[in-house]
């Protein structure tokens, strides 16, 4: 890889700078059941969370390198059962920007009928969006302290102190640091590969345009082959455009 030493130093510097808002660090810190349980209890105060477990059937989907990864826990149903028999499920998005632009720190959605807003599907599926950039006093002080910490604002909040210690511990883990750097380098290489593919496709389209214009101006196929080094396939493709 070109500039390998420079790239390595860059990612080392980035590792020193990232905090809990980074997906990689967040995932490592939340491997601690105590911290994960506390956060879920803050987000879902209406529930009495006894314990948490990390399902084996967890799949991560990342269509391309410029999109966020999502993790999906597989919930099987026996044939013939109603969707209402599914356990309640909560999908939580923690966002660094206010995607709905209403100033709330927490947006909660359930499935309702568009034609009749008081008709609920009752499938127990709830989607929650947390917004670190909220401006309204609409969540508990603990959850507010957590969201502020994501922005880099520390406090004397007990949970924030625990998180901060866990982040420091994660950043001292050389194995995780190396894993982070490998993933960053892989993502960079994938982006470069995508850029190169785009360039090649652009070059191909430009050649097709030139070949098409030459055909329209009456150049023979032999002349086009001589001037553009065009193949029979390219000429045929240009004729069909």
C-alpha positions as CSV (number, residue, x, y, z in Angstrom):
1,X,0.0,0.0,0.0
2,X,1.4,3.4,-0.9
3,X,2.4,5.6,2.0
4,X,2.1,2.6,4.4
5,X,4.1,4.3,7.2
6,X,2.1,7.5,6.9
7,X,-1.2,5.7,6.9
8,X,-0.2,3.7,10.0
9,X,0.8,6.9,11.8
10,X,-2.5,8.5,10.8
11,X,-4.6,5.6,12.2
12,X,-2.5,5.6,15.4
13,X,-3.3,9.3,15.8
14,X,-7.0,8.6,15.1
15,X,-7.0,5.8,17.6
16,X,-5.8,8.3,20.2
17,X,-8.5,10.7,19.4
18,X,-11.6,8.5,19.1
19,X,-14.1,8.1,21.9
20,X,-17.3,6.4,22.7
21,X,-19.1,7.9,19.7
22,X,-16.9,5.8,17.5
23,X,-18.7,2.6,16.6
24,X,-15.7,0.4,17.2
25,X,-15.0,1.7,20.7
26,X,-18.7,1.7,21.5
27,X,-19.0,-2.0,20.6
28,X,-16.0,-2.9,22.7
29,X,-17.2,-1.0,25.8
30,X,-20.7,-2.4,25.5
31,X,-19.3,-5.9,25.8
32,X,-19.4,-5.2,29.5
33,X,-22.8,-6.5,30.5
34,X,-23.0,-4.1,33.5
35,X,-22.5,-1.0,31.4
36,X,-24.8,-2.2,28.6
37,X,-27.6,-3.1,31.0
38,X,-27.4,0.3,32.7
39,X,-27.6,2.1,29.4
40,X,-30.6,0.0,28.2
41,X,-32.3,0.7,31.5
42,X,-31.9,4.4,31.1
43,X,-33.2,4.3,27.5
44,X,-36.1,2.0,28.5
45,X,-37.1,3.1,32.1
46,X,-40.5,1.5,31.7
47,X,-38.9,-1.9,31.7
48,X,-37.5,-3.8,34.6
49,X,-34.4,-5.3,33.0
50,X,-33.2,-8.2,35.0
51,X,-30.2,-9.3,32.9
52,X,-28.9,-9.1,29.3
53,X,-27.4,-11.7,27.1
54,X,-25.6,-11.4,23.8
55,X,-27.4,-13.6,21.2
56,X,-25.3,-15.9,19.0
57,X,-27.5,-15.4,16.0
58,X,-26.4,-11.9,15.5
59,X,-25.7,-10.8,11.9
60,X,-24.0,-7.6,10.7
61,X,-24.9,-6.1,7.4
62,X,-22.7,-3.5,5.8
63,X,-23.6,-3.1,2.1
64,X,-20.6,-0.9,1.3
65,X,-17.8,0.9,3.1
66,X,-19.6,4.3,3.2
67,X,-22.6,3.0,5.1
68,X,-23.2,2.4,8.8
69,X,-23.3,-1.2,9.9
70,X,-26.4,-2.6,11.5
71,X,-26.7,-5.6,13.7
72,X,-29.8,-7.8,13.5
73,X,-30.7,-10.5,16.1
74,X,-32.6,-13.3,14.4
75,X,-36.0,-14.0,16.0
76,X,-37.5,-17.3,14.7
77,X,-41.2,-18.1,14.7
78,X,-42.9,-21.4,14.5
79,X,-45.1,-21.9,11.5
80,X,-48.7,-20.8,11.9
81,X,-48.0,-18.5,14.9
82,X,-49.3,-14.9,14.8
83,X,-46.9,-12.0,14.6
84,X,-48.5,-10.8,17.9
85,X,-47.0,-13.8,19.6
86,X,-43.5,-12.3,19.0
87,X,-41.7,-10.9,22.0
88,X,-41.5,-7.1,22.2
89,X,-38.5,-5.8,20.3
90,X,-36.7,-2.5,20.6
91,X,-34.4,-1.2,17.9
92,X,-32.3,1.6,19.2
93,X,-30.4,4.1,17.1
94,X,-27.9,6.4,18.8
95,X,-27.3,9.4,16.6
96,X,-24.8,12.2,16.8
97,X,-27.0,14.5,14.8
98,X,-30.7,15.4,15.0
99,X,-32.0,13.7,11.9
100,X,-35.6,14.8,12.6
101,X,-34.6,18.4,13.5
102,X,-37.1,18.8,16.3
103,X,-34.7,19.2,19.1
104,X,-35.7,16.1,21.1
105,X,-33.2,13.9,22.7
106,X,-35.4,10.8,22.2
107,X,-37.8,9.9,19.4
108,X,-39.9,6.8,19.9
109,X,-41.9,5.1,17.1
110,X,-44.4,2.3,17.0
111,X,-46.3,0.8,14.0
112,X,-49.6,2.5,13.5
113,X,-52.0,2.7,10.6
114,X,-51.6,5.7,8.3
115,X,-55.3,5.8,7.5
116,X,-56.3,5.5,11.2
117,X,-53.7,6.8,13.6
118,X,-55.4,5.2,16.7
119,X,-55.0,1.8,15.2
120,X,-51.8,0.1,16.3
121,X,-50.4,-3.1,14.7
122,X,-49.6,-4.4,18.2
123,X,-46.5,-6.4,17.1
124,X,-44.4,-5.1,20.0
125,X,-41.9,-3.5,17.7
126,X,-40.5,-0.2,18.9
127,X,-37.9,2.0,17.3
128,X,-36.0,4.6,19.3
129,X,-33.7,7.3,18.0
130,X,-31.5,9.0,20.6
131,X,-30.1,12.4,19.5
132,X,-26.9,13.7,21.1
133,X,-27.7,17.2,19.8
134,X,-31.1,17.6,21.4
135,X,-32.0,21.0,23.0
136,X,-35.2,20.0,24.9
137,X,-35.2,18.8,28.5
138,X,-37.0,15.6,27.7
139,X,-34.9,12.7,29.2
140,X,-33.5,11.8,32.5
141,X,-30.4,13.5,33.9
142,X,-28.5,10.2,33.5
143,X,-29.4,9.8,29.9
144,X,-28.7,13.4,29.2
145,X,-25.2,13.0,30.8
146,X,-24.6,9.9,28.6
147,X,-25.6,11.8,25.4
148,X,-23.4,14.8,26.4
149,X,-20.5,12.4,27.0
150,X,-20.9,11.2,23.4
151,X,-20.2,14.8,22.4
152,X,-17.1,14.8,24.5
153,X,-18.6,16.6,27.5
154,X,-17.6,14.8,30.7
155,X,-19.4,15.2,34.1
156,X,-19.5,13.9,37.6
157,X,-22.3,11.5,36.7
158,X,-21.5,8.1,38.1
159,X,-22.3,6.2,34.8
160,X,-20.3,8.6,32.7
161,X,-17.3,8.1,35.0
162,X,-17.7,4.3,34.5
163,X,-17.9,4.7,30.8
164,X,-14.9,7.0,30.7
165,X,-12.8,4.4,32.6
166,X,-14.0,1.7,30.2
167,X,-13.1,3.8,27.2
168,X,-9.6,4.4,28.6
169,X,-9.2,0.7,29.3
170,X,-10.3,-0.1,25.7
171,X,-7.9,2.4,24.2
172,X,-5.0,0.7,26.2
173,X,-5.8,-2.7,24.6
174,X,-3.1,-3.2,21.9
175,X,-5.1,-6.1,20.3
176,X,-8.1,-3.9,19.8
177,X,-5.9,-1.0,18.6
178,X,-4.4,-3.3,15.9
179,X,-7.8,-4.6,15.0
180,X,-9.1,-1.1,14.6
181,X,-6.2,-0.2,12.4
182,X,-6.6,-3.3,10.2
183,X,-10.3,-2.4,9.7
184,X,-9.5,1.2,8.9
185,X,-6.8,0.1,6.4
186,X,-9.2,-2.4,4.8
187,X,-11.9,0.2,4.5
188,X,-9.4,2.6,2.9
189,X,-8.4,0.0,0.4
190,X,-12.0,-0.7,-0.4
191,X,-12.7,2.9,-1.0
192,X,-9.7,3.2,-3.3
193,X,-10.9,0.1,-5.1
194,X,-14.3,1.8,-5.6
195,X,-12.7,5.0,-6.8
196,X,-10.6,3.0,-9.4
197,X,-13.7,1.1,-10.6
198,X,-15.5,4.4,-11.0
199,X,-12.6,5.8,-13.0
200,X,-12.5,2.7,-15.2
201,X,-16.3,2.9,-15.8
202,X,-15.9,6.6,-16.6
203,X,-13.2,5.9,-19.1
204,X,-15.3,3.1,-20.7
205,X,-18.3,5.4,-21.0
206,X,-16.1,8.1,-22.5
207,X,-14.7,5.7,-25.1
208,X,-18.2,4.5,-26.0
209,X,-19.2,8.2,-26.5
210,X,-16.3,8.8,-28.8
211,X,-16.9,5.6,-30.8
212,X,-20.6,6.5,-31.1
213,X,-19.8,9.9,-32.4
214,X,-17.3,8.5,-34.9
215,X,-19.9,6.0,-36.2
216,X,-22.4,8.9,-36.5
217,X,-19.9,10.9,-38.5
218,X,-19.5,8.0,-41.0
219,X,-16.1,6.6,-39.9
220,X,-15.7,3.0,-40.9
221,X,-15.2,0.3,-38.2
222,X,-11.6,-0.2,-39.5
223,X,-10.9,3.5,-39.1
224,X,-12.3,3.5,-35.5
225,X,-10.2,0.4,-34.6
226,X,-7.1,2.1,-35.9
227,X,-7.7,5.5,-34.2
228,X,-9.2,4.3,-30.9
229,X,-7.8,0.8,-30.6
230,X,-11.5,-0.2,-30.3
231,X,-12.5,-3.8,-30.1
232,X,-15.4,-5.4,-32.0
233,X,-17.4,-5.6,-28.7
234,X,-17.0,-1.9,-28.0
235,X,-18.1,-1.0,-31.5
236,X,-21.1,-3.2,-31.3
237,X,-22.0,-1.8,-27.9
238,X,-21.7,1.8,-29.3
239,X,-24.1,0.9,-32.2
240,X,-26.8,-0.2,-29.7
241,X,-26.7,3.1,-27.7
